[in-house]
């Protein structure tokens, strides 16, 4: 129990020390930084530095791609609010599934390999979504509604573009590579499963956006949680099928 608590205490001091140093950078809102520190504390306590750094890299690359062509996207009215700064709703909407799985790993409540595959897939899906959305809005030449392939304006819920779709696949592969390097998944099975699941979940998220989001007033954060949960679920099921 003492070792259990020590990991969380160490995580707390490391996270909030780093937040103190970098709090002026335009990545998070003030409450977003606090939420990120809380998330980071639980990730460090549950998965050690590997789990922590994997999510830090997700946040960094997700924030960087959000800044691509920001003036152009802002001019069209499709840029992320608050200048791209992440708030608490963004932090936990994106990471709630991963945090849940991290705590399950810490408590050893199920097959650890499958839980790690699900953890990796949840963040592969979210980075794929961010890459696809932000690059598609900036560089996509033609944007189509995923359900009908009717041409629509950039920023329409459920809209896709060739450029954004390719970016989504790259984002999923990139995050899967990070998870493989950090030891959460293996090259033999996990890398392909997580990359595939992250990309498929992003396509699934576009269908949710096109069919349900406006109709039922579903927030982007809720859609993010659904998407990452879907990615983790299909990754675990797919991994079990090929074992």
Residue pairs with C-beta under 8 A, 6 or more apart in sequence:
4 45
4 106
7 44
7 45
7 46
7 48
8 41
8 42
8 44
8 45
10 44
10 45
11 40
11 41
11 42
11 43
11 44
11 45
11 52
12 37
12 41
14 40
14 44
14 52
15 36
15 37
15 40
15 41
15 44
15 52
16 37
16 41
19 33
19 34
19 36
19 37
23 30
23 33
26 83
26 84
26 85
27 59
27 60
27 63
27 85
27 86
28 35
28 36
28 85
28 86
28 87
28 91
29 82
29 85
29 86
29 87
29 88
31 87
31 88
32 85
32 86
32 87
32 88
32 90
32 91
34 88
35 87
35 88
35 91
35 92
36 59
36 86
36 91
39 55
39 91
39 92
39 95
39 99
40 52
40 55
40 56
42 99
42 102
42 103
43 51
43 52
43 55
43 98
43 99
43 102
44 51
44 52
45 106
46 102
46 103
46 105
46 106
47 102
47 105
47 106
47 119
50 182
50 183
50 184
51 102
51 119
51 182
51 184
53 182
54 120
54 123
54 178
54 179
54 182
54 184
55 95
55 98
55 123
57 178
58 94
58 123
58 126
58 127
58 175
58 178
59 86
61 127
61 174
62 94
62 126
62 127
62 130
63 84
63 86
65 130
65 131
65 134
65 135
65 171
66 80
66 84
66 130
66 134
67 84
68 134
68 135
68 138
69 137
69 138
69 139
70 79
70 83
70 84
72 138
73 79
73 80
73 134
73 137
73 138
76 137
76 154
76 155
77 155
78 137
78 154
78 155
79 137
80 134
89 219
89 221
90 221
92 99
92 221
93 219
93 220
93 221
93 222
93 224
93 225
94 126
94 221
94 224
94 228
95 122
95 123
95 126
95 228
96 225
96 228
97 118
97 122
97 225
97 228
97 229
97 231
97 232
98 119
98 122
98 123
98 228
98 232
101 115
101 116
101 118
101 119
101 122
101 232
102 119
104 110
104 115
105 112
105 115
105 116
105 119
109 115
113 239
114 236
114 239
114 240
115 236
116 184
116 185
116 190
117 184
117 185
117 190
117 193
117 194
117 235
117 236
117 239
118 232
118 233
118 235
118 236
119 179
119 184
119 232
120 175
120 176
120 179
120 184
120 185
120 190
120 194
120 235
121 193
121 194
121 197
121 198
121 201
121 231
121 232
121 234
121 235
121 236
122 228
122 229
122 231
122 232
123 175
123 179
123 198
123 228
124 171
124 172
124 175
124 176
124 179
124 194
124 195
124 197
124 198
124 199
124 231
125 172
125 197
125 198
125 199
125 201
125 202
125 205
125 227
125 228
125 230
125 231
126 175
126 224
126 227
126 228
127 171
127 172
127 174
127 175
127 198
128 168
128 169
128 171
128 172
128 175
128 198
128 199
128 201
128 202
129 168
129 171
129 201
129 202
129 205
129 224
129 227
130 171
131 164
131 167
131 168
131 170
131 171
131 174
132 160
132 164
132 165
132 167
132 168
132 171
132 202
133 164
134 167
135 163
135 164
135 167
136 143
136 154
136 159
136 160
136 161
136 163
136 164
136 165
136 167
137 154
137 155
137 164
139 163
139 164
140 154
140 161
140 162
140 163
140 164
141 161
141 162
141 163
142 151
142 161
142 162
143 151
143 152
143 153
143 154
143 156
143 159
143 160
143 161
144 150
144 151
144 152
144 159
144 160
144 161
145 152
145 156
145 158
145 159
145 160
145 210
146 158
146 159
146 160
146 203
146 206
146 207
146 210
147 158
147 207
147 210
147 211
152 159
153 159
154 161
157 209
157 210
157 213
157 214
158 206
158 207
158 208
158 209
158 210
158 211
158 213
159 206
159 209
159 210
160 203
160 206
168 199
168 202
168 203
169 195
169 199
171 198
172 194
172 195
172 196
172 198
172 199
172 202
173 195
175 194
175 198
176 185
176 190
176 191
176 194
176 195
176 198
177 191
179 185
179 190
179 194
180 186
180 187
180 190
180 191
184 190
185 191
185 193
185 194
189 239
189 242
189 243
190 239
193 235
193 238
193 239
193 242
194 235
196 238
197 231
197 232
197 234
197 235
197 238
198 231
198 235
200 231
200 234
201 227
201 228
201 230
201 231
201 234
202 227
204 227
204 230
205 223
205 224
205 226
205 227
205 230
208 218
208 223
208 226
208 227
209 223
212 218
213 223
